[in-house]
Amino acid sequence: MENSGKVFILLFERIIRPDMAKFIGEYNAKLDDKGRLVFPSALKALADPDRPLRFVVKKDLFSPCLEMYSYEEWEKQSEAVKARLNPSFNREHAVLWRAYMSNRAVVEPDEKTGRILIPKHLLNMIGVNKEVVFAGADFKIELWSKESYHVSLISDDDYVSLAEKILS
């Protein structure tokens, strides 16, 4: 069995390693005068209480939003990308890796107030003026300008059509 090692590792991680946070729900927030946001307490409650609440924030590749990964999930995602590259000896790989790692920030909500400071240049990339939406998306949180988020939503009919197309 050629893939038995991979299957074993996957099963081992699911049984031994506790599941990563599964973020769900949509939460509105407003930037304060210093550019901080209050991190939603409902999302904080879904995180592992035994680990520091630390996120890597980056611009989404396909949508005008930011993605927030727990630091542990970020390490997992980055290692998966890096495993497919050889940036030391392949110029295109080096360019891709540099672009992949650029415009990232590590952020942590303040323990007392729950405020979080997302770098202004990242917020500018997605057109945030004052209001944002934190949208739980399973293993990550998406951060949208309120206007862009509502424009990005699809109708129920489009959702059903897409589900039938992809999942049937």
C-alpha positions as CSV (number, residue, x, y, z in Angstrom):
1,M,0.0,0.0,0.0
2,E,1.8,3.1,-1.3
3,N,-0.2,5.7,0.7
4,S,-0.5,3.8,3.9
5,G,2.1,6.0,5.6
6,K,0.1,9.2,4.7
7,V,-3.1,7.6,5.9
8,F,-1.5,6.6,9.2
9,I,-0.2,10.2,9.7
10,L,-3.6,11.6,9.0
11,L,-5.3,9.2,11.4
12,F,-2.6,9.8,14.0
13,E,-3.0,13.6,13.8
14,R,-6.8,13.3,14.1
15,I,-6.7,11.0,17.1
16,I,-3.7,12.3,19.0
17,R,-3.6,16.0,18.1
18,P,-6.7,17.9,19.2
19,D,-8.7,19.4,16.3
20,M,-7.9,22.9,15.4
21,A,-10.5,25.6,16.0
22,K,-13.5,25.5,13.7
23,F,-14.6,29.1,13.4
24,I,-18.2,29.8,12.5
25,G,-20.5,32.8,12.5
26,E,-20.5,36.4,11.3
27,Y,-19.7,39.3,13.6
28,N,-19.6,43.0,12.9
29,A,-17.0,45.4,14.4
30,K,-15.9,49.0,14.0
31,L,-12.4,50.4,13.9
32,D,-11.7,52.7,16.9
33,D,-9.8,56.0,16.6
34,K,-6.5,54.1,16.8
35,G,-7.4,51.6,14.1
36,R,-8.1,48.7,16.5
37,L,-11.0,46.2,16.3
38,V,-12.6,44.3,19.1
39,F,-12.0,40.6,18.4
40,P,-15.4,38.8,18.7
41,S,-15.7,36.9,22.0
42,A,-17.7,34.2,20.3
43,L,-14.8,33.5,18.0
44,K,-12.4,33.6,20.9
45,A,-14.5,31.0,22.7
46,L,-14.0,28.6,19.8
47,A,-10.2,28.8,20.1
48,D,-8.1,26.4,22.2
49,P,-8.0,28.0,25.7
50,D,-4.6,26.3,26.4
51,R,-2.8,28.1,23.5
52,P,-2.2,31.8,23.1
53,L,-4.6,33.5,20.8
54,R,-2.2,34.5,18.0
55,F,-3.1,34.9,14.3
56,V,-1.3,35.3,11.0
57,V,-3.2,37.7,8.8
58,K,-2.8,37.9,5.1
59,K,-4.7,39.1,2.0
60,D,-6.9,36.4,0.4
61,L,-5.7,35.3,-3.0
62,F,-9.1,35.4,-4.7
63,S,-11.4,37.7,-2.7
64,P,-11.1,41.3,-1.3
65,C,-10.8,40.1,2.3
66,L,-8.1,39.2,4.8
67,E,-7.6,35.7,6.1
68,M,-6.7,35.1,9.8
69,Y,-5.2,31.8,10.6
70,S,-4.3,30.6,14.1
71,Y,-0.5,30.4,14.3
72,E,-0.6,26.6,14.4
73,E,-2.8,26.5,11.3
74,W,-0.6,29.0,9.5
75,E,2.5,26.8,10.2
76,K,0.6,23.8,8.8
77,Q,-0.5,25.7,5.6
78,S,3.0,27.2,5.1
79,E,4.7,23.9,5.5
80,A,2.4,22.3,2.9
81,V,3.2,25.1,0.4
82,K,7.0,25.0,1.2
83,A,7.1,21.2,0.7
84,R,6.1,21.7,-2.9
85,L,8.9,24.3,-3.5
86,N,12.7,24.5,-3.7
87,P,13.3,28.2,-3.3
88,S,17.0,27.8,-2.7
89,F,17.7,26.4,-6.2
90,N,14.7,27.4,-8.4
91,R,14.2,31.1,-9.3
92,E,10.4,30.8,-9.9
93,H,10.0,29.0,-6.6
94,A,11.9,31.7,-4.8
95,V,9.8,34.4,-6.3
96,L,6.6,32.5,-5.4
97,W,7.8,31.9,-1.8
98,R,8.7,35.5,-1.4
99,A,5.3,36.7,-2.6
100,Y,3.6,34.0,-0.5
101,M,5.4,35.3,2.7
102,S,5.0,39.1,1.9
103,N,2.2,41.3,3.4
104,R,1.7,39.0,6.4
105,A,1.3,40.1,10.1
106,V,1.2,38.3,13.4
107,V,-1.5,39.7,15.6
108,E,-2.8,38.9,19.1
109,P,-5.9,40.2,20.7
110,D,-5.3,42.1,23.9
111,E,-6.1,39.8,26.9
112,K,-8.1,42.4,28.8
113,T,-10.0,44.3,26.2
114,G,-10.0,41.9,23.3
115,R,-8.8,44.6,20.9
116,I,-6.7,43.6,17.9
117,L,-4.6,45.8,15.8
118,I,-4.5,44.8,12.1
119,P,-1.8,46.7,10.2
120,K,-3.3,49.6,8.3
121,H,-1.7,48.6,4.9
122,L,-3.6,45.2,5.1
123,L,-6.9,46.9,5.9
124,N,-6.3,49.3,3.0
125,M,-5.8,46.3,0.7
126,I,-9.4,45.3,1.3
127,G,-10.9,48.8,1.4
128,V,-11.8,49.0,5.1
129,N,-13.1,52.4,6.1
130,K,-14.8,51.9,9.5
131,E,-16.9,48.8,9.7
132,V,-15.7,45.2,9.2
133,V,-17.2,41.7,9.3
134,F,-15.4,38.8,10.9
135,A,-16.6,35.7,9.1
136,G,-15.8,32.3,10.5
137,A,-14.7,30.0,7.7
138,D,-13.9,26.7,9.5
139,F,-10.0,26.7,9.9
140,K,-9.7,30.4,9.3
141,I,-11.5,33.7,9.9
142,E,-12.1,36.0,7.0
143,L,-12.0,39.8,7.6
144,W,-14.1,41.9,5.2
145,S,-15.0,45.5,4.8
146,K,-18.7,45.5,5.6
147,E,-19.6,46.7,2.1
148,S,-17.5,44.1,0.3
149,Y,-18.8,41.3,2.4
150,H,-22.5,42.0,1.6
151,V,-21.6,42.3,-2.1
152,S,-19.7,39.0,-2.1
153,L,-22.7,37.0,-0.8
154,I,-24.6,34.9,-3.4
155,S,-28.3,34.3,-3.6
156,D,-29.9,31.1,-2.2
157,D,-30.6,30.0,-5.7
158,D,-27.0,30.5,-6.8
159,Y,-25.8,28.6,-3.6
160,V,-28.1,25.6,-4.5
161,S,-26.9,25.6,-8.1
162,L,-23.3,25.7,-7.1
163,A,-23.8,23.0,-4.4
164,E,-25.4,20.8,-7.0
165,K,-22.7,21.4,-9.5
166,I,-19.7,20.8,-7.1
167,L,-21.1,18.3,-4.6
168,S,-23.3,16.0,-6.7
